[in-house]
Amino acid sequence: MSCPIKPIGGRVVVIPLDNTSVTAGGIIIPDTVSKEKPEKGEVVAVGPGKLLDNGSRAKVDVEVGKIVLFSKYSPTEVEIKGTKYLILDMDDVKAIVEESK
């Protein structure tokens, strides 16, 4: 998927993934009811890295296509052509979800 947003500095753009969970009894618990769990999303664009005082750029630890966990209240939400995008600072990305093989 191509992203219409080009992040600057140490920011990334993600598309949020559904955090709805289902109990063993089949009850659906939407993310609005769940406790303060981190949000999950797929990275669709990555900035060049934060500009450091010495003029170089900090390395960005994620790449397009990765699934990440991030702080719930940190992203800026934007909607373009019906698609919801979240822009967040690299510092707010808490982890990369590794797929088990």
Secondary structure as UniProt FT lines:
FT   TURN            9..10
FT   STRAND          11..16
FT   STRAND          21..22
FT   TURN            24..25
FT   STRAND          28..29
FT   TURN            31..33
FT   STRAND          39..46
FT   TURN            53..54
FT   TURN            64..65
FT   STRAND          67..70
FT   TURN            72..73
FT   STRAND          76..80
FT   TURN            81..82
FT   STRAND          83..89
FT   HELIX           90..92
FT   STRAND          93..97
//
